[in-house]
Amino acid sequence: HHSMKGSHRLTLGLGHTQVSEGKIDGKMEWLSIASWSFNYDYWLSDKWAIGLQNDILLETFIIEDHEQELIERSYPLAVVPVAIFKPGRHFSFIGGVGTEISKGQNITMTRLGMEYGFHLPKNWEVGAAITWDGKWNYYNSWGIAFTVSKIWPKKKHS
């Protein structure tokens, strides 16, 4: 186990996002949408990191806003700067505010989440992440993803 301070981490995730307020044929439907994520983190210490989480939902769907107006979300891309707190070896807690970008309208959002990572040799990590996204005045979603990360530790100077 090495120090994470000064390390960079890139993570690729494959998951599903659950949207409870989707509209299909005029009816509210629960949608399960495939998603990809690509994240970058920089570790300020062994317990704290800052990062940028990016994920795309692989579908077009309709949601209803707080005024019952229908809004199409076409392959929405979430871009969220986050803070990460890792109190122990495996679990990390995530929080941030960002934007969901989609044709027609961008939506401000809050992200809260938790990751579980398992270190492998040669600075690789596999894990799972669960996130909740609150799209301000629009809809909420939650997702689960399986992740693979590559870590580049800070270079030691001799």
C-alpha positions as CSV (number, residue, x, y, z in Angstrom):
1,H,0.0,0.0,0.0
2,H,1.6,3.3,-1.1
3,S,0.7,6.9,-0.5
4,M,-2.0,8.3,-2.8
5,K,-0.8,11.9,-2.2
6,G,0.1,13.5,-5.6
7,S,-1.3,10.5,-7.5
8,H,-3.5,10.8,-10.7
9,R,-6.3,8.3,-11.4
10,L,-8.3,7.7,-14.6
11,T,-11.4,5.6,-14.2
12,L,-13.6,4.0,-16.9
13,G,-17.0,2.8,-15.8
14,L,-19.8,0.8,-17.4
15,G,-23.2,1.0,-15.7
16,H,-26.9,1.7,-15.6
17,T,-28.7,4.8,-14.6
18,Q,-32.2,4.6,-13.2
19,V,-34.7,7.5,-14.0
20,S,-37.9,7.2,-12.1
21,E,-39.7,10.1,-13.9
22,G,-39.4,9.0,-17.5
23,K,-42.3,9.5,-19.8
24,I,-43.3,6.8,-22.4
25,D,-46.6,7.2,-24.3
26,G,-47.8,9.8,-21.9
27,K,-47.3,7.6,-18.8
28,M,-44.7,7.9,-16.1
29,E,-42.2,5.0,-16.4
30,W,-39.2,3.7,-14.6
31,L,-36.3,3.8,-17.1
32,S,-33.0,1.8,-16.8
33,I,-30.5,3.4,-19.2
34,A,-27.0,2.1,-20.1
35,S,-24.2,4.5,-19.3
36,W,-20.5,5.0,-19.6
37,S,-18.3,7.1,-17.3
38,F,-14.9,8.5,-17.6
39,N,-13.4,10.2,-14.5
40,Y,-10.2,11.9,-13.5
41,D,-9.0,12.4,-9.9
42,Y,-6.0,14.1,-8.3
43,W,-5.2,13.1,-4.8
44,L,-4.3,16.0,-2.5
45,S,-3.6,13.6,0.4
46,D,-4.3,9.9,1.3
47,K,-7.8,10.8,2.3
48,W,-8.8,13.7,0.0
49,A,-9.0,14.1,-3.8
50,I,-10.6,16.5,-6.3
51,G,-11.9,15.2,-9.6
52,L,-14.0,15.5,-12.7
53,Q,-16.7,12.9,-13.2
54,N,-18.2,12.6,-16.7
55,D,-20.9,10.2,-17.8
56,I,-23.2,9.8,-20.8
57,L,-26.5,8.0,-20.9
58,L,-26.8,6.0,-24.0
59,E,-30.5,6.8,-24.9
60,T,-32.9,9.6,-25.7
61,F,-35.8,9.9,-23.3
62,I,-38.5,12.4,-22.1
63,I,-38.8,13.8,-18.6
64,E,-41.4,16.1,-17.1
65,D,-40.2,19.3,-15.3
66,H,-41.7,20.8,-12.2
67,E,-44.3,22.6,-14.4
68,Q,-45.4,19.4,-16.2
69,E,-43.6,20.5,-19.3
70,L,-42.1,17.6,-21.3
71,I,-38.4,17.9,-22.1
72,E,-36.4,15.6,-24.3
73,R,-33.0,14.5,-23.0
74,S,-30.9,13.2,-25.9
75,Y,-27.8,11.2,-24.8
76,P,-27.3,13.6,-21.8
77,L,-23.7,14.1,-20.7
78,A,-23.0,14.9,-17.0
79,V,-19.9,16.9,-16.2
80,V,-19.4,17.2,-12.4
81,P,-16.4,18.6,-10.5
82,V,-16.2,16.6,-7.2
83,A,-14.5,16.3,-3.9
84,I,-13.7,12.8,-2.8
85,F,-13.1,11.6,0.8
86,K,-11.6,8.2,1.5
87,P,-11.6,7.5,5.2
88,G,-10.1,3.9,4.9
89,R,-8.7,1.5,2.4
90,H,-11.7,0.7,0.2
91,F,-14.6,3.1,0.5
92,S,-14.7,6.7,-0.9
93,F,-17.5,9.3,-0.6
94,I,-18.2,11.7,-3.4
95,G,-19.9,15.1,-3.6
96,G,-20.1,17.8,-6.2
97,V,-22.2,20.2,-8.3
98,G,-22.1,20.2,-12.1
99,T,-24.1,20.3,-15.3
100,E,-26.1,17.7,-17.4
101,I,-25.6,18.8,-21.0
102,S,-28.2,17.8,-23.6
103,K,-29.6,19.2,-26.9
104,G,-32.0,22.0,-26.1
105,Q,-31.3,22.5,-22.4
106,N,-28.6,22.1,-19.8
107,I,-29.5,21.3,-16.2
108,T,-27.6,22.1,-13.0
109,M,-27.2,19.1,-10.8
110,T,-25.9,17.8,-7.5
111,R,-24.0,14.5,-7.3
112,L,-23.6,12.4,-4.2
113,G,-22.0,9.0,-4.3
114,M,-19.9,6.2,-2.9
115,E,-17.2,4.0,-4.4
116,Y,-15.6,0.7,-3.3
117,G,-12.2,0.0,-4.8
118,F,-10.0,-3.0,-4.7
119,H,-6.3,-2.5,-5.5
120,L,-4.5,-4.8,-7.9
121,P,-0.8,-5.1,-8.8
122,K,0.8,-2.5,-11.1
123,N,-1.4,0.4,-9.8
124,W,-4.7,-0.9,-11.1
125,E,-8.0,-0.8,-9.3
126,V,-11.4,-2.4,-9.9
127,G,-14.5,-1.4,-8.1
128,A,-18.1,-0.3,-8.1
129,A,-19.7,3.1,-7.7
130,I,-23.2,4.2,-6.8
131,T,-24.3,7.8,-7.4
132,W,-27.4,9.9,-6.9
133,D,-27.9,12.9,-9.2
134,G,-30.4,15.6,-8.3
135,K,-31.2,17.6,-11.4
136,W,-32.3,21.0,-10.0
137,N,-36.1,21.5,-10.6
138,Y,-36.3,18.6,-13.0
139,Y,-35.7,15.0,-12.1
140,N,-33.5,12.7,-10.0
141,S,-31.6,9.6,-11.1
142,W,-29.3,7.1,-9.5
143,G,-26.7,4.8,-11.1
144,I,-24.5,1.9,-10.4
145,A,-21.3,1.2,-12.3
146,F,-18.5,-1.3,-12.4
147,T,-15.2,0.5,-12.7
148,V,-11.6,0.0,-13.8
149,S,-9.0,2.5,-12.8
150,K,-5.3,3.2,-13.5
151,I,-3.3,5.1,-10.9
152,W,-0.1,7.0,-11.6
153,P,1.6,7.6,-8.2
154,K,3.7,10.7,-7.6
155,K,7.2,10.2,-8.7
156,K,9.8,9.8,-5.9
157,H,12.8,12.1,-6.3
158,S,16.1,10.7,-5.2
